[in-house]
Amino acid sequence: MSKEREKFNDSLCEFLGRATTPFHAVEEMARQLQAAGFTRLAEDQAWDLQEGAKHYVVRNGSSIVAFTLGSESPRDGLRMVGAHTDSPCLMVKPVPEKKRHGYLQLGVEVYGGVLLNPWFDRDLSLAGRLSFQCDDGQLRSALIDFRDPVAIIPSLAIHLDREANKNRTINPQKDILPILCQLGEEQGGNFRDILKSRLLQEQPDCRVAKVLDYELSFYDSQGASRVGLNREFIASARLDNLLSCYTGLQALLESDADSGALLVCNDHEEVGSLSAAGAQGPLLSSVLKRLAGDGESYAALVERSMMISADNAHGIHPNFADKHDDNHGPLLNQGPVIKVNANQRYASNSETAGLYRILAGEEGVSVQSFVVRTDMACGSTIGPITAGETGIRTLDIGVPTFAMHSVRELAGDRDAWDLCRVLTRFFQYRGPLSAS
């Protein structure tokens, strides 16, 4: 393994460990952008954009757009990469306390298309954003992350359900409540009091008087790891789609293009993207219109730009190979996957796929294709949404993955590195983004 790829994968695993929620992912991405000389812009203020500028914008604390401006005008086109910061998970309800048989449990809501079975018997931690009132009466928000395992969802023993291996189903209302602790005589079990104590532990000077509300999710506290006899796999939570966020970020930081480049990482993809911070919201188009400066320039920017939507693809599972089309079963560590769907669940077309194949060939990176079986439903990405909202030609691509939407997913150790190399070349590409 090359030293560059080894370093990339080690840093990816570190990023996955810090990015436990969309809020923490954006915070970490912003930290790396700041370290690389990018400055943050406020959406409610005027922007003074100069040639060679490097900036980023954050919305809701959970979505981010970063861009560089070369010597060319933005109307001459931008090379764009898109991904999403959210992952399927269990989110804590507003009034979550369940005190039963001496245990404190928390009611949770399923966020996105969670594969529920793997959540049992995992060491779970808790992280997210708190909104609180300070002792001066002001409203503030802050991020918290317990980091240590603080909860678990125990399975029901096989002795009490002899049919469990044949037909056990999961009721998300009553079967997946995490146990937080046993309640003693002096323990009230008020969740907001627990959060206040944690916030003061993490930020002693925050002057919190009262926790008002929160957006908190449980996550598997086991960190990312390299597995396999040859360490050829990466196992981690939130590979879908923080792997793509990290890959796009590193490509942007590595590119030295004189032409414009942009990275957008949206929240809420797993629940449809319709939100102020989602791909079906106005964030990206708002930024692009400000970069263009006027309506005519915006129209030219759209026509001369291209987006690569990066979101993990389904690798062919050796135990379930019949779930794939015979000719479209991507293998881990055999290259990123172009995703195609005739019904526009993916936004790839022959031109955008063709350009990617040219760039991948120049980098010596293999390319695979994925088409869902004709008798199965196809998922989607921010690709068609972004293309539909902006009119920008788009390619859908992703790293092949096993166990997508599980509490722990699996990817190859070469694929993200290969994708980063091609995305870096894409950001630096100076040729036309459509066929002549």
Buried (B, 14 or more C-beta within 10 A) or exposed (E): EEEEBBEBBEEBBBBBBEBBBBBBBBBBBBEBBEEEEBEEBEEEEEEEBEEEBBBBBBBBBBBBBBBBBBEBBBBBBBBBBBBBBBBBBBBBBEEBBBEEEEBBBBBBBBBBEBBBEBBBEBEBBBBBBBEBBEEEEEEBBBBBBBEEBBBBBEBEEEEEEEEEEEEEEBEEEEBBBBBBBEBEEEEEBEBBEBBBEBBEEBBEEBBBBEBBEBBBBBBBBBEBEBEBEEEBBBBBBBBBBBBBBBBBBBBBBBBEBBBBBBBBBBBBBBBEBEBEBBBBBEBBBBBBBBBBBEEEBBEBBBBBBBBBBBBBBBBBBEEEEEEBBEEBBBBBBBBBBBBBBEEBBBBBBEBBBBBBBEBBEEBEBBBBBBBBEEEEEBBBBBBBBBBBBBBBBBBBBBBBBBBBBBBBBBBBBBBBBBBBBBBBBBBBBEEEBBEE
